[in-house]
Amino acid sequence: MVESLAGMSDLQTILIVIGVLIIVAVIVINWWQEKRFHQQAQAEFSTAHSDILLENSKPEEPKFDFSKRYDEKVDPTMDHFEETALTMDVIEPTFKTASAKPLDLRFEDTEHHADAPQVEDDLTTFAEQSHEVEALPAVAKPVQHDDIKAIFDEVFSNPGKTIASYQQSRVGQYESEAEAIEEVSTADTTFKLPAMLDANIDVTAILHLNAPMTVSAIDQTLSSLQAGYDKPLFINVLGPNQQWSLLNDATLDLPVTAMACSLQLADRAGALSAQDFQRFESAINSINKALNASLEWHGAEDVLGNAAALDAFCIEVDQSIGFHLGQAENGAFTGTKLRGLAEAQGLTLSADGSFKYFGAAQEPSEHAQPAFIMTNREDHPFSIEMLRSSVVKGVSFQLEIPRVKQCGEEFSHMVQVARRMEVGLNAAMVDDNNKLLGDAQIDKIRQHLKAIDVAMRNRSIEPGSDSALRLFS
């Protein structure tokens, strides 16, 4: 070993020594750092801190970091904060002299004493705010802190009263705002057309009167508007209760604030003509001028074009579906038996010579809309005398799709009634060509009916609705 060391050159020896020194230095540095970290950790965590929630003893050196949140005289940034806070006042409460009763702060049991001169200023400030010290030497404070102190004194001395007064003021403000909003809402009520009118089938002129006028006062002015049109004309008046009523149904002394004059665009006789619309428009302008009213049109854009399109649509969907019961091998059936079976199925003989089914939802009447009808196939109206003394070769069942609500269900019921009468009369259910109708043919009719129903609803015209009854009449 000695010989090997002696055989090494000086350079190799120096390198070995340097390597050893580096290793030793690393070990020493690591040991020193580890020791320092242990000392710091011991200093940080070994000291026991008192729990202010559980400890009732008086600390020897209390700290007042909490008080500095309310009063920091030497910090200019805090002064800036306090000035800003004063400018963000929501209400202006009336401040009274703070009560001397100490505030029971549940989160702070520590008592602050005046025998610590190094914190006298901070102690005085916090004591005045929390009222936990009854008497302390007065400390001169800048003028800008007085308002802040007064606010804290008022809040901490009687917080319930301050909060209650604040809430009361806000409630009063909210009530005033609600009343104002209610007044605006009342004055700005959305103007609605009469329920009987439909923007899809009517062109309407609204005349807003500057002052209420009785029906008797405006009836003469409207006389030029009430006759001579090929299409239905409706005049509604708006009473003081904000309810629309037809002019003919209103009393003569009813105060009127607005009028709605409407002309139907189409019916089964065709579309509204250009001549009728021009005359209607001219009459409305004359009435508006005579009454010094404010005119508002609804549905007046391309009136004639809309009328033509509506008429074309009505022609497309104005369809009736039906079938017949004809005599079979047993020949014609007696009128008496026919009447008995029809009435047993809920059909009623009407004055027009047809049997009508009104459904369970409505009673038979002059103005009621039947779901379907049964007529004499030979075009001779039914009557009691005729049925009593004659035989019938065939009857026809018919349903007008646009005029019937829930037309799919009513069609199914019509088929059911016809099947029962077919059995009772020993008749046969046939189409217009006297071909027997089976379930497959009935299903095809039902699908066609559904297609028309969907088309009308897509046009915002519900089958059987008031609008549909006006269009298809």
HUKA-V615497 format. One line per field, one symbol per residue. phi: phi as a letter, one per 30 degrees, with the letter a starting at -180 (. if undefined). A space follows every 50 residues. Layout:
BEGIN
phi = ???
END
This chain:
BEGIN
phi = .dddddddddddddddddddddddddddddddddddddddddddcdddcd cddcdcddddbdcbdddddcbbdccdddeddddddddcddbcddccdddd ddddddcbcdccccccddbddddddddddcicbdbbddcdbdddcddddd dddddddbdddddddddddddddddddddddddddddcdddcdedddbdd bbcbccccddbebddddcddddddccajcdcecbbcbcdddicdbdedcd ddcddccabbcbbddaaddkddddddddddddddddddddchcccbcbic dhddddddddddddddcdbcbaabccdcddidcdddddddddddcjdbdc ddibcbcciddbcdadcdcddabbbddcicedbdddddcbccdabbcbbd edcbdhdddddddddddddddeddchcbdbcdcicdccdddddddddddd ddedddddcibdeidddddddcb
END
